[in-house]
Every structure is written in structure tokens, then in C-alpha cells.
Amino acid sequence: MIAARLRKVKSVYESFPVSGQFDAVAKIQVENLSEIKDVTTEIQKINGVERTETMVEVE
């Protein structure tokens, strides 16, 4: 299951399966925006991940 594999990625603090366009959502916490690229690259290497989409929470 993709959600379980996502939880093993450093910076992922929550991951869960969803229905619809994507199979899972991973919430990450990073110190700065440049770290997002590193985490995304690691997630894209997971077997079964075909595509990612990044959304940034704004306050």
C-alpha cells in the first residue's frame, strides 16, 4: 500500500489512502521550501508512485 510506504519517508508526518484522482496523501513538514524538492524526489522513487502533486499550506 502506497500510504504505508509514504510513512517511511523522512519528513512525512501523516499519510493516508484516499479515493479519487490519487491513491494517497502525504503530509510533510519541512523547514524551508527548498526541502520540498528533496522529499518529493524521494517519494517519486517509491515503487508504485507514478505521479505526484505538491500543495503548500499558507497561513
C-alpha distance matrix in Angstrom:
0.0 3.8 5.6 5.6 6.7 9.0 10.6 11.9 13.9 17.5 18.7 15.5 16.7 14.3 10.9 9.8 8.5 11.6 13.4 15.7 16.0 12.8 9.1 9.1 12.1 12.8 16.3 18.2 21.7 24.0 27.8 28.6 27.5 27.7 24.8 22.5 22.9 21.9 18.7 17.9 18.7 16.4 13.4 14.6 14.6 10.8 10.0 8.7 10.4 13.5 15.3 15.7 18.2 19.9 21.9 24.3 25.5 29.2 31.6
3.8 0.0 3.8 5.4 5.1 6.2 8.9 10.3 11.4 15.0 15.9 12.8 14.6 12.5 9.0 8.7 7.8 10.6 12.8 14.5 14.1 10.5 7.4 6.7 9.3 9.8 13.5 15.2 18.8 20.9 24.6 25.2 23.9 24.1 21.4 18.9 19.2 18.4 15.2 14.1 15.2 13.2 9.9 11.2 11.7 8.1 8.3 7.0 7.4 10.8 12.1 12.1 14.7 16.3 18.4 20.9 22.4 26.1 28.6
5.6 3.8 0.0 3.8 5.5 5.1 6.5 9.3 10.5 13.6 14.0 10.4 11.5 8.9 5.4 5.2 5.7 9.2 12.2 14.4 14.6 10.9 7.9 5.6 7.2 7.4 10.7 12.8 16.4 18.9 22.7 23.7 22.7 23.4 20.5 18.1 19.1 18.4 14.8 14.3 16.1 14.0 10.7 12.9 13.9 10.6 11.7 10.6 10.3 13.5 13.9 12.9 14.7 15.7 17.1 19.2 20.1 23.9 26.1
5.6 5.4 3.8 0.0 3.8 5.4 5.4 7.2 9.7 12.9 14.0 10.8 11.6 9.8 7.3 7.8 8.9 12.6 15.5 18.0 18.3 14.6 11.5 9.4 10.7 9.9 12.7 14.2 17.3 19.8 23.4 24.8 24.3 24.7 21.4 19.6 20.6 19.2 15.7 15.9 17.2 14.4 11.8 14.4 14.4 10.9 11.9 11.8 12.3 15.9 16.7 15.9 18.0 18.6 20.2 21.8 22.6 26.4 28.3
6.7 5.1 5.5 3.8 0.0 3.8 5.4 5.6 7.4 11.1 12.9 10.3 12.2 11.3 8.9 10.3 11.1 14.5 17.2 19.1 18.6 14.9 12.1 10.2 11.4 10.1 13.0 13.7 16.8 18.7 22.3 23.4 22.8 22.6 19.3 17.7 18.1 16.4 13.2 13.4 14.1 11.1 8.9 11.3 10.8 7.4 8.8 9.7 10.0 13.7 14.8 14.2 16.8 17.5 19.7 21.3 22.7 26.4 28.7
9.0 6.2 5.1 5.4 3.8 0.0 3.8 5.4 5.5 8.9 9.8 7.0 9.3 8.5 6.4 8.8 10.3 13.3 16.3 17.9 17.2 13.4 11.3 8.6 8.6 6.6 9.4 10.0 13.3 15.2 19.0 20.0 19.2 19.4 16.2 14.3 15.2 13.8 10.3 10.6 12.1 9.4 6.8 10.0 10.6 7.9 10.5 10.9 9.8 13.3 13.3 11.9 13.9 14.1 16.1 17.6 19.0 22.6 24.9
10.6 8.9 6.5 5.4 5.4 3.8 0.0 3.8 5.5 7.9 8.8 5.8 6.9 6.6 5.9 8.8 11.4 14.7 18.1 20.2 20.0 16.2 14.0 10.8 10.3 7.7 9.3 9.7 12.4 14.8 18.3 20.0 20.0 20.4 16.9 15.6 17.1 15.4 11.8 13.1 14.7 11.8 10.0 13.5 13.8 11.2 13.7 14.4 13.5 17.1 17.0 15.2 16.8 16.4 17.7 18.6 19.3 22.9 24.7
11.9 10.3 9.3 7.2 5.6 5.4 3.8 0.0 3.8 6.4 8.9 7.4 9.3 10.1 9.7 12.5 14.7 18.0 21.2 23.1 22.6 18.7 16.5 13.8 13.5 10.7 12.1 11.5 13.7 15.3 18.6 20.4 20.5 20.2 16.6 15.9 16.9 14.4 11.4 13.2 13.9 10.4 9.7 13.1 12.4 10.2 12.8 14.5 14.0 17.7 18.0 16.5 18.6 18.2 20.0 20.7 21.8 25.2 27.1
13.9 11.4 10.5 9.7 7.4 5.5 5.5 3.8 0.0 3.8 6.3 5.7 8.8 10.2 10.1 13.4 15.6 18.4 21.6 23.0 21.9 18.1 16.6 13.7 12.8 9.6 10.6 9.2 11.3 12.3 15.6 17.0 17.0 16.5 12.9 12.2 13.1 10.7 7.6 9.8 10.6 7.3 7.2 10.8 10.6 9.4 12.8 14.5 13.1 16.4 16.2 14.3 16.2 15.4 17.4 17.9 19.4 22.7 24.8
17.5 15.0 13.6 12.9 11.1 8.9 7.9 6.4 3.8 0.0 3.8 5.6 8.2 10.9 12.0 15.6 18.3 20.9 24.3 25.6 24.5 20.9 19.7 16.5 14.9 11.2 11.0 8.5 9.3 9.7 12.6 14.5 15.2 14.8 11.0 11.3 12.7 10.0 7.5 10.7 11.7 8.9 9.8 13.4 13.3 12.9 16.4 18.2 16.5 19.5 18.8 16.5 17.8 16.2 17.8 17.5 18.7 21.6 23.4
18.7 15.9 14.0 14.0 12.9 9.8 8.8 8.9 6.3 3.8 0.0 3.8 6.1 9.2 11.0 14.8 17.8 19.9 23.3 24.5 23.5 20.1 19.3 15.9 13.4 9.7 8.3 5.2 5.5 6.5 9.7 11.8 12.6 13.0 9.4 9.3 11.8 10.0 7.2 10.3 12.4 10.5 10.7 14.3 15.2 14.9 18.5 19.6 17.4 20.1 18.8 15.9 16.3 14.1 15.0 14.3 15.2 18.0 19.6
15.5 12.8 10.4 10.8 10.3 7.0 5.8 7.4 5.7 5.6 3.8 0.0 3.8 5.7 7.2 11.0 14.0 16.2 19.8 21.2 20.5 17.0 16.0 12.4 10.1 6.3 5.7 4.3 6.7 9.1 12.7 14.4 14.6 15.4 12.0 10.8 13.2 11.9 8.4 10.4 12.9 10.8 9.7 13.4 14.6 13.4 16.7 17.3 15.3 18.2 17.0 14.2 14.7 13.1 13.9 13.9 14.6 17.9 19.7
16.7 14.6 11.5 11.6 12.2 9.3 6.9 9.3 8.8 8.2 6.1 3.8 0.0 3.8 7.0 10.5 14.1 16.4 20.1 21.9 21.8 18.5 17.2 13.5 11.0 7.7 6.0 5.7 7.0 10.3 13.5 15.8 16.5 17.9 14.6 13.6 16.5 15.4 12.0 14.0 16.7 14.6 13.3 17.0 18.2 16.7 19.7 20.0 18.2 21.2 19.9 17.0 17.1 15.3 15.3 14.9 14.6 17.7 18.9
14.3 12.5 8.9 9.8 11.3 8.5 6.6 10.1 10.2 10.9 9.2 5.7 3.8 0.0 3.8 6.9 10.6 12.8 16.5 18.7 19.0 15.7 14.3 10.5 8.2 5.8 5.1 7.1 9.5 13.0 16.5 18.3 18.4 20.0 17.0 15.2 17.9 17.3 13.6 14.6 17.5 15.6 13.5 16.8 18.4 16.3 18.8 18.5 16.9 19.8 18.6 15.9 16.0 14.8 14.6 14.9 14.6 18.0 19.3
10.9 9.0 5.4 7.3 8.9 6.4 5.9 9.7 10.1 12.0 11.0 7.2 7.0 3.8 0.0 3.8 7.1 9.7 13.4 15.6 15.9 12.5 10.6 6.9 5.5 4.2 6.2 8.8 12.1 15.2 18.9 20.2 19.6 21.0 18.1 15.8 17.9 17.4 13.6 13.8 16.5 14.7 11.8 14.8 16.4 13.9 16.0 15.2 13.8 16.7 15.9 13.7 14.2 13.9 14.4 15.6 15.8 19.5 21.3
9.8 8.7 5.2 7.8 10.3 8.8 8.8 12.5 13.4 15.6 14.8 11.0 10.5 6.9 3.8 0.0 3.8 6.6 10.3 13.0 14.0 10.9 8.6 5.5 5.6 6.8 9.0 12.2 15.5 18.7 22.4 23.5 22.7 24.1 21.5 18.8 20.7 20.5 16.8 16.4 19.1 17.4 14.1 16.5 18.2 15.4 16.6 15.1 14.2 16.8 16.3 14.6 15.1 15.5 15.8 17.5 17.6 21.2 23.0
8.5 7.8 5.7 8.9 11.1 10.3 11.4 14.7 15.6 18.3 17.8 14.0 14.1 10.6 7.1 3.8 0.0 3.8 7.0 10.0 11.3 8.5 5.6 4.1 6.4 9.0 11.8 15.1 18.6 21.6 25.3 26.0 24.7 26.0 23.6 20.7 22.1 22.2 18.6 17.5 19.9 18.5 14.9 16.5 18.2 15.3 15.8 13.5 13.0 15.2 15.0 14.0 14.8 16.1 16.7 19.1 19.5 23.2 25.2
11.6 10.6 9.2 12.6 14.5 13.3 14.7 18.0 18.4 20.9 19.9 16.2 16.4 12.8 9.7 6.6 3.8 0.0 3.8 6.7 8.6 6.7 5.4 5.2 6.9 10.4 12.9 16.4 19.9 22.8 26.4 26.7 25.1 26.7 24.7 21.4 22.8 23.5 20.1 18.5 21.2 20.4 16.7 17.8 20.1 17.5 17.9 15.2 14.2 15.5 14.9 13.9 14.0 15.5 15.7 18.4 18.7 22.2 24.4
13.4 12.8 12.2 15.5 17.2 16.3 18.1 21.2 21.6 24.3 23.3 19.8 20.1 16.5 13.4 10.3 7.0 3.8 0.0 3.8 6.9 6.6 6.2 7.9 10.0 13.7 16.3 19.8 23.2 26.0 29.5 29.5 27.6 29.2 27.5 24.0 25.1 26.1 22.9 20.8 23.3 22.8 19.0 19.5 21.9 19.4 19.3 16.0 15.3 15.9 15.4 15.1 15.1 17.3 17.5 20.6 21.1 24.4 26.6
15.7 14.5 14.4 18.0 19.1 17.9 20.2 23.1 23.0 25.6 24.5 21.2 21.9 18.7 15.6 13.0 10.0 6.7 3.8 0.0 3.8 5.6 7.1 9.4 11.2 14.9 17.4 20.7 24.1 26.5 29.9 29.5 27.1 28.6 27.4 23.7 24.5 25.9 23.1 20.5 22.9 23.1 19.3 19.2 21.9 20.0 19.8 16.4 15.2 14.9 14.0 13.9 13.6 16.2 16.6 19.9 20.8 23.9 26.4
16.0 14.1 14.6 18.3 18.6 17.2 20.0 22.6 21.9 24.5 23.5 20.5 21.8 19.0 15.9 14.0 11.3 8.6 6.9 3.8 0.0 3.8 7.0 9.3 10.9 14.3 17.0 19.8 23.2 25.2 28.5 27.7 25.0 26.3 25.3 21.6 21.9 23.5 21.0 18.1 20.2 20.9 17.3 16.6 19.6 18.2 18.1 14.7 13.0 12.0 10.7 10.9 10.8 13.8 14.7 18.4 19.9 22.9 25.9
12.8 10.5 10.9 14.6 14.9 13.4 16.2 18.7 18.1 20.9 20.1 17.0 18.5 15.7 12.5 10.9 8.5 6.7 6.6 5.6 3.8 0.0 3.8 5.8 7.7 11.0 14.0 16.7 20.3 22.3 25.8 25.3 22.9 24.0 22.6 19.0 19.4 20.7 17.9 15.2 17.4 17.6 13.9 13.7 16.5 14.8 15.0 11.9 10.0 10.0 8.8 8.7 9.2 12.1 13.4 16.9 18.5 21.9 24.8
9.1 7.4 7.9 11.5 12.1 11.3 14.0 16.5 16.6 19.7 19.3 16.0 17.2 14.3 10.6 8.6 5.6 5.4 6.2 7.1 7.0 3.8 0.0 3.8 7.3 10.3 13.8 16.6 20.3 22.6 26.3 26.2 24.3 25.2 23.2 19.9 20.5 21.0 17.9 15.8 17.7 17.1 13.3 13.6 15.8 13.3 13.3 10.2 9.2 10.4 10.4 10.4 11.7 14.2 15.7 18.8 20.2 23.8 26.4
9.1 6.7 5.6 9.4 10.2 8.6 10.8 13.8 13.7 16.5 15.9 12.4 13.5 10.5 6.9 5.5 4.1 5.2 7.9 9.4 9.3 5.8 3.8 0.0 3.8 6.7 10.1 13.0 16.7 19.3 23.0 23.2 21.6 22.7 20.5 17.3 18.4 18.8 15.4 13.8 16.2 15.3 11.6 12.8 15.1 12.6 13.5 11.3 9.8 11.7 11.1 9.9 10.9 12.4 13.6 16.3 17.4 21.1 23.6
12.1 9.3 7.2 10.7 11.4 8.6 10.3 13.5 12.8 14.9 13.4 10.1 11.0 8.2 5.5 5.6 6.4 6.9 10.0 11.2 10.9 7.7 7.3 3.8 0.0 3.8 6.6 9.8 13.4 16.1 19.7 20.0 18.5 20.0 17.9 14.7 16.4 17.0 13.5 12.3 15.3 14.7 11.2 13.1 15.7 13.8 15.6 13.9 11.6 13.5 12.0 9.6 9.6 10.0 10.6 12.9 13.7 17.5 19.9
12.8 9.8 7.4 9.9 10.1 6.6 7.7 10.7 9.6 11.2 9.7 6.3 7.7 5.8 4.2 6.8 9.0 10.4 13.7 14.9 14.3 11.0 10.3 6.7 3.8 0.0 3.8 6.3 10.0 12.7 16.4 17.1 16.0 17.4 14.8 12.1 14.1 14.2 10.5 10.2 13.4 12.3 9.4 12.1 14.4 12.8 15.3 14.5 12.2 14.6 13.0 10.2 10.3 9.7 10.5 11.9 12.9 16.6 18.9
16.3 13.5 10.7 12.7 13.0 9.4 9.3 12.1 10.6 11.0 8.3 5.7 6.0 5.1 6.2 9.0 11.8 12.9 16.3 17.4 17.0 14.0 13.8 10.1 6.6 3.8 0.0 3.8 6.9 10.1 13.6 14.6 14.0 15.9 13.5 11.1 13.9 14.2 10.7 11.2 14.7 13.8 11.7 14.6 17.0 15.8 18.7 18.2 15.6 17.8 15.8 12.5 11.8 10.0 9.7 9.9 10.1 13.7 15.7
18.2 15.2 12.8 14.2 13.7 10.0 9.7 11.5 9.2 8.5 5.2 4.3 5.7 7.1 8.8 12.2 15.1 16.4 19.8 20.7 19.8 16.7 16.6 13.0 9.8 6.3 3.8 0.0 3.8 6.5 10.2 11.4 11.3 12.9 10.1 8.4 11.6 11.4 8.2 9.7 13.0 12.2 11.0 14.2 16.3 15.7 19.0 19.2 16.5 18.8 16.7 13.3 12.8 10.3 10.4 9.8 10.5 13.7 15.6
21.7 18.8 16.4 17.3 16.8 13.3 12.4 13.7 11.3 9.3 5.5 6.7 7.0 9.5 12.1 15.5 18.6 19.9 23.2 24.1 23.2 20.3 20.3 16.7 13.4 10.0 6.9 3.8 0.0 3.8 7.0 9.0 10.0 11.9 9.3 8.7 12.3 12.1 9.7 12.0 15.0 14.3 13.9 17.1 18.9 18.8 22.3 22.7 20.0 22.2 20.0 16.5 15.7 12.6 12.2 10.3 10.4 12.9 14.2
24.0 20.9 18.9 19.8 18.7 15.2 14.8 15.3 12.3 9.7 6.5 9.1 10.3 13.0 15.2 18.7 21.6 22.8 26.0 26.5 25.2 22.3 22.6 19.3 16.1 12.7 10.1 6.5 3.8 0.0 3.8 5.6 7.3 8.7 6.1 6.9 10.4 10.0 8.8 11.5 14.0 13.8 14.3 17.1 18.9 19.4 23.1 23.9 21.0 22.9 20.6 17.2 16.4 13.1 13.1 10.9 11.7 13.5 15.0
27.8 24.6 22.7 23.4 22.3 19.0 18.3 18.6 15.6 12.6 9.7 12.7 13.5 16.5 18.9 22.4 25.3 26.4 29.5 29.9 28.5 25.8 26.3 23.0 19.7 16.4 13.6 10.2 7.0 3.8 0.0 3.8 7.2 8.6 7.1 9.1 12.1 12.0 11.8 14.4 16.5 16.6 17.6 20.3 21.9 22.8 26.5 27.4 24.5 26.2 23.8 20.4 19.3 15.9 15.5 12.7 13.2 14.0 15.0
28.6 25.2 23.7 24.8 23.4 20.0 20.0 20.4 17.0 14.5 11.8 14.4 15.8 18.3 20.2 23.5 26.0 26.7 29.5 29.5 27.7 25.3 26.2 23.2 20.0 17.1 14.6 11.4 9.0 5.6 3.8 0.0 3.8 5.6 5.8 7.5 10.2 11.0 11.5 13.4 15.5 16.5 17.5 19.5 21.5 22.8 26.5 27.3 24.0 25.2 22.5 19.1 17.8 14.2 14.0 11.2 12.4 12.9 14.5
27.5 23.9 22.7 24.3 22.8 19.2 20.0 20.5 17.0 15.2 12.6 14.6 16.5 18.4 19.6 22.7 24.7 25.1 27.6 27.1 25.0 22.9 24.3 21.6 18.5 16.0 14.0 11.3 10.0 7.3 7.2 3.8 0.0 3.8 5.4 5.4 7.7 9.8 10.5 11.3 13.5 15.2 15.9 17.4 19.8 21.4 24.9 25.3 21.9 22.6 19.7 16.3 14.8 11.3 11.3 9.0 11.2 12.0 14.4
27.7 24.1 23.4 24.7 22.6 19.4 20.4 20.2 16.5 14.8 13.0 15.4 17.9 20.0 21.0 24.1 26.0 26.7 29.2 28.6 26.3 24.0 25.2 22.7 20.0 17.4 15.9 12.9 11.9 8.7 8.6 5.6 3.8 0.0 3.8 5.4 5.9 7.5 9.5 10.5 11.7 13.6 15.1 16.2 18.2 20.3 23.8 24.7 21.4 22.1 19.4 16.5 15.7 12.7 13.8 12.2 14.8 15.7 18.2
24.8 21.4 20.5 21.4 19.3 16.2 16.9 16.6 12.9 11.0 9.4 12.0 14.6 17.0 18.1 21.5 23.6 24.7 27.5 27.4 25.3 22.6 23.2 20.5 17.9 14.8 13.5 10.1 9.3 6.1 7.1 5.8 5.4 3.8 0.0 3.8 5.4 5.2 6.5 8.6 10.0 11.0 12.6 14.4 16.0 17.7 21.4 22.5 19.4 20.7 18.5 15.5 15.2 12.4 13.6 12.3 14.6 16.2 18.6
22.5 18.9 18.1 19.6 17.7 14.3 15.6 15.9 12.2 11.3 9.3 10.8 13.6 15.2 15.8 18.8 20.7 21.4 24.0 23.7 21.6 19.0 19.9 17.3 14.7 12.1 11.1 8.4 8.7 6.9 9.1 7.5 5.4 5.4 3.8 0.0 3.8 5.5 5.2 6.0 8.5 10.0 10.5 12.1 14.5 15.9 19.5 20.1 16.7 17.8 15.2 12.0 11.4 8.6 10.1 9.4 12.3 14.4 17.3
22.9 19.2 19.1 20.6 18.1 15.2 17.1 16.9 13.1 12.7 11.8 13.2 16.5 17.9 17.9 20.7 22.1 22.8 25.1 24.5 21.9 19.4 20.5 18.4 16.4 14.1 13.9 11.6 12.3 10.4 12.1 10.2 7.7 5.9 5.4 3.8 0.0 3.8 5.5 5.1 6.0 8.6 9.9 10.4 12.6 14.8 18.2 19.0 15.7 16.3 13.9 11.4 11.5 9.6 12.1 12.1 15.4 17.5 20.6
21.9 18.4 18.4 19.2 16.4 13.8 15.4 14.4 10.7 10.0 10.0 11.9 15.4 17.3 17.4 20.5 22.2 23.5 26.1 25.9 23.5 20.7 21.0 18.8 17.0 14.2 14.2 11.4 12.1 10.0 12.0 11.0 9.8 7.5 5.2 5.5 3.8 0.0 3.8 5.5 5.2 6.3 8.8 10.0 11.1 13.3 16.9 18.4 15.5 16.9 15.2 13.0 13.9 12.2 14.8 14.7 17.6 19.9 22.6
18.7 15.2 14.8 15.7 13.2 10.3 11.8 11.4 7.6 7.5 7.2 8.4 12.0 13.6 13.6 16.8 18.6 20.1 22.9 23.1 21.0 17.9 17.9 15.4 13.5 10.5 10.7 8.2 9.7 8.8 11.8 11.5 10.5 9.5 6.5 5.2 5.5 3.8 0.0 3.8 5.4 5.1 6.2 8.7 10.1 11.3 15.1 16.3 13.4 15.3 13.7 11.1 12.1 10.5 12.9 13.2 15.8 18.5 21.3
17.9 14.1 14.3 15.9 13.4 10.6 13.1 13.2 9.8 10.7 10.3 10.4 14.0 14.6 13.8 16.4 17.5 18.5 20.8 20.5 18.1 15.2 15.8 13.8 12.3 10.2 11.2 9.7 12.0 11.5 14.4 13.4 11.3 10.5 8.6 6.0 5.1 5.5 3.8 0.0 3.8 5.4 5.0 6.1 8.8 10.3 13.7 14.2 10.9 12.1 10.1 7.6 8.9 8.1 11.2 12.5 15.5 18.4 21.6
18.7 15.2 16.1 17.2 14.1 12.1 14.7 13.9 10.6 11.7 12.4 12.9 16.7 17.5 16.5 19.1 19.9 21.2 23.3 22.9 20.2 17.4 17.7 16.2 15.3 13.4 14.7 13.0 15.0 14.0 16.5 15.5 13.5 11.7 10.0 8.5 6.0 5.2 5.4 3.8 0.0 3.8 5.5 5.1 6.6 9.3 12.5 13.9 10.9 12.0 10.8 9.5 11.6 11.4 14.8 16.0 19.2 22.0 25.1
16.4 13.2 14.0 14.4 11.1 9.4 11.8 10.4 7.3 8.9 10.5 10.8 14.6 15.6 14.7 17.4 18.5 20.4 22.8 23.1 20.9 17.6 17.1 15.3 14.7 12.3 13.8 12.2 14.3 13.8 16.6 16.5 15.2 13.6 11.0 10.0 8.6 6.3 5.1 5.4 3.8 0.0 3.8 5.5 5.3 7.1 10.7 12.7 10.4 12.6 12.2 11.0 13.4 13.2 16.4 17.5 20.2 23.2 26.1
13.4 9.9 10.7 11.8 8.9 6.8 10.0 9.7 7.2 9.8 10.7 9.7 13.3 13.5 11.8 14.1 14.9 16.7 19.0 19.3 17.3 13.9 13.3 11.6 11.2 9.4 11.7 11.0 13.9 14.3 17.6 17.5 15.9 15.1 12.6 10.5 9.9 8.8 6.2 5.0 5.5 3.8 0.0 3.8 5.4 5.5 9.0 10.0 7.4 9.9 9.4 8.1 10.8 11.2 14.4 16.1 18.7 22.0 24.9
14.6 11.2 12.9 14.4 11.3 10.0 13.5 13.1 10.8 13.4 14.3 13.4 17.0 16.8 14.8 16.5 16.5 17.8 19.5 19.2 16.6 13.7 13.6 12.8 13.1 12.1 14.6 14.2 17.1 17.1 20.3 19.5 17.4 16.2 14.4 12.1 10.4 10.0 8.7 6.1 5.1 5.5 3.8 0.0 3.8 5.5 8.1 8.8 5.9 7.2 7.1 7.0 10.4 11.7 15.3 17.5 20.5 23.7 26.9
14.6 11.7 13.9 14.4 10.8 10.6 13.8 12.4 10.6 13.3 15.2 14.6 18.2 18.4 16.4 18.2 18.2 20.1 21.9 21.9 19.6 16.5 15.8 15.1 15.7 14.4 17.0 16.3 18.9 18.9 21.9 21.5 19.8 18.2 16.0 14.5 12.6 11.1 10.1 8.8 6.6 5.3 5.4 3.8 0.0 3.8 6.3 8.6 7.2 9.1 10.2 10.8 14.2 15.4 18.9 20.8 23.7 26.9 30.0
10.8 8.1 10.6 10.9 7.4 7.9 11.2 10.2 9.4 12.9 14.9 13.4 16.7 16.3 13.9 15.4 15.3 17.5 19.4 20.0 18.2 14.8 13.3 12.6 13.8 12.8 15.8 15.7 18.8 19.4 22.8 22.8 21.4 20.3 17.7 15.9 14.8 13.3 11.3 10.3 9.3 7.1 5.5 5.5 3.8 0.0 3.8 6.1 5.7 8.8 10.5 11.1 14.5 15.9 19.1 21.2 23.7 27.2 30.1
10.0 8.3 11.7 11.9 8.8 10.5 13.7 12.8 12.8 16.4 18.5 16.7 19.7 18.8 16.0 16.6 15.8 17.9 19.3 19.8 18.1 15.0 13.3 13.5 15.6 15.3 18.7 19.0 22.3 23.1 26.5 26.5 24.9 23.8 21.4 19.5 18.2 16.9 15.1 13.7 12.5 10.7 9.0 8.1 6.3 3.8 0.0 3.8 5.7 8.4 11.2 12.8 16.5 18.5 21.7 24.2 26.6 30.2 33.1
8.7 7.0 10.6 11.8 9.7 10.9 14.4 14.5 14.5 18.2 19.6 17.3 20.0 18.5 15.2 15.1 13.5 15.2 16.0 16.4 14.7 11.9 10.2 11.3 13.9 14.5 18.2 19.2 22.7 23.9 27.4 27.3 25.3 24.7 22.5 20.1 19.0 18.4 16.3 14.2 13.9 12.7 10.0 8.8 8.6 6.1 3.8 0.0 3.8 6.1 9.2 11.3 14.8 17.4 20.4 23.3 25.7 29.3 32.3
10.4 7.4 10.3 12.3 10.0 9.8 13.5 14.0 13.1 16.5 17.4 15.3 18.2 16.9 13.8 14.2 13.0 14.2 15.3 15.2 13.0 10.0 9.2 9.8 11.6 12.2 15.6 16.5 20.0 21.0 24.5 24.0 21.9 21.4 19.4 16.7 15.7 15.5 13.4 10.9 10.9 10.4 7.4 5.9 7.2 5.7 5.7 3.8 0.0 3.8 5.8 7.5 11.2 13.7 16.9 19.8 22.4 25.9 29.0
13.5 10.8 13.5 15.9 13.7 13.3 17.1 17.7 16.4 19.5 20.1 18.2 21.2 19.8 16.7 16.8 15.2 15.5 15.9 14.9 12.0 10.0 10.4 11.7 13.5 14.6 17.8 18.8 22.2 22.9 26.2 25.2 22.6 22.1 20.7 17.8 16.3 16.9 15.3 12.1 12.0 12.6 9.9 7.2 9.1 8.8 8.4 6.1 3.8 0.0 3.8 7.1 10.6 13.8 17.1 20.3 23.2 26.4 29.8
15.3 12.1 13.9 16.7 14.8 13.3 17.0 18.0 16.2 18.8 18.8 17.0 19.9 18.6 15.9 16.3 15.0 14.9 15.4 14.0 10.7 8.8 10.4 11.1 12.0 13.0 15.8 16.7 20.0 20.6 23.8 22.5 19.7 19.4 18.5 15.2 13.9 15.2 13.7 10.1 10.8 12.2 9.4 7.1 10.2 10.5 11.2 9.2 5.8 3.8 0.0 3.8 7.0 10.3 13.6 16.9 19.9 23.0 26.5
15.7 12.1 12.9 15.9 14.2 11.9 15.2 16.5 14.3 16.5 15.9 14.2 17.0 15.9 13.7 14.6 14.0 13.9 15.1 13.9 10.9 8.7 10.4 9.9 9.6 10.2 12.5 13.3 16.5 17.2 20.4 19.1 16.3 16.5 15.5 12.0 11.4 13.0 11.1 7.6 9.5 11.0 8.1 7.0 10.8 11.1 12.8 11.3 7.5 7.1 3.8 0.0 3.8 6.6 10.0 13.2 16.2 19.4 22.8
18.2 14.7 14.7 18.0 16.8 13.9 16.8 18.6 16.2 17.8 16.3 14.7 17.1 16.0 14.2 15.1 14.8 14.0 15.1 13.6 10.8 9.2 11.7 10.9 9.6 10.3 11.8 12.8 15.7 16.4 19.3 17.8 14.8 15.7 15.2 11.4 11.5 13.9 12.1 8.9 11.6 13.4 10.8 10.4 14.2 14.5 16.5 14.8 11.2 10.6 7.0 3.8 0.0 3.8 6.7 10.2 13.2 16.2 19.7
19.9 16.3 15.7 18.6 17.5 14.1 16.4 18.2 15.4 16.2 14.1 13.1 15.3 14.8 13.9 15.5 16.1 15.5 17.3 16.2 13.8 12.1 14.2 12.4 10.0 9.7 10.0 10.3 12.6 13.1 15.9 14.2 11.3 12.7 12.4 8.6 9.6 12.2 10.5 8.1 11.4 13.2 11.2 11.7 15.4 15.9 18.5 17.4 13.7 13.8 10.3 6.6 3.8 0.0 3.8 6.7 10.0 12.9 16.4
21.9 18.4 17.1 20.2 19.7 16.1 17.7 20.0 17.4 17.8 15.0 13.9 15.3 14.6 14.4 15.8 16.7 15.7 17.5 16.6 14.7 13.4 15.7 13.6 10.6 10.5 9.7 10.4 12.2 13.1 15.5 14.0 11.3 13.8 13.6 10.1 12.1 14.8 12.9 11.2 14.8 16.4 14.4 15.3 18.9 19.1 21.7 20.4 16.9 17.1 13.6 10.0 6.7 3.8 0.0 3.8 6.6 9.5 13.0
24.3 20.9 19.2 21.8 21.3 17.6 18.6 20.7 17.9 17.5 14.3 13.9 14.9 14.9 15.6 17.5 19.1 18.4 20.6 19.9 18.4 16.9 18.8 16.3 12.9 11.9 9.9 9.8 10.3 10.9 12.7 11.2 9.0 12.2 12.3 9.4 12.1 14.7 13.2 12.5 16.0 17.5 16.1 17.5 20.8 21.2 24.2 23.3 19.8 20.3 16.9 13.2 10.2 6.7 3.8 0.0 3.8 6.3 9.8
25.5 22.4 20.1 22.6 22.7 19.0 19.3 21.8 19.4 18.7 15.2 14.6 14.6 14.6 15.8 17.6 19.5 18.7 21.1 20.8 19.9 18.5 20.2 17.4 13.7 12.9 10.1 10.5 10.4 11.7 13.2 12.4 11.2 14.8 14.6 12.3 15.4 17.6 15.8 15.5 19.2 20.2 18.7 20.5 23.7 23.7 26.6 25.7 22.4 23.2 19.9 16.2 13.2 10.0 6.6 3.8 0.0 3.8 6.7
29.2 26.1 23.9 26.4 26.4 22.6 22.9 25.2 22.7 21.6 18.0 17.9 17.7 18.0 19.5 21.2 23.2 22.2 24.4 23.9 22.9 21.9 23.8 21.1 17.5 16.6 13.7 13.7 12.9 13.5 14.0 12.9 12.0 15.7 16.2 14.4 17.5 19.9 18.5 18.4 22.0 23.2 22.0 23.7 26.9 27.2 30.2 29.3 25.9 26.4 23.0 19.4 16.2 12.9 9.5 6.3 3.8 0.0 3.8
31.6 28.6 26.1 28.3 28.7 24.9 24.7 27.1 24.8 23.4 19.6 19.7 18.9 19.3 21.3 23.0 25.2 24.4 26.6 26.4 25.9 24.8 26.4 23.6 19.9 18.9 15.7 15.6 14.2 15.0 15.0 14.5 14.4 18.2 18.6 17.3 20.6 22.6 21.3 21.6 25.1 26.1 24.9 26.9 30.0 30.1 33.1 32.3 29.0 29.8 26.5 22.8 19.7 16.4 13.0 9.8 6.7 3.8 0.0
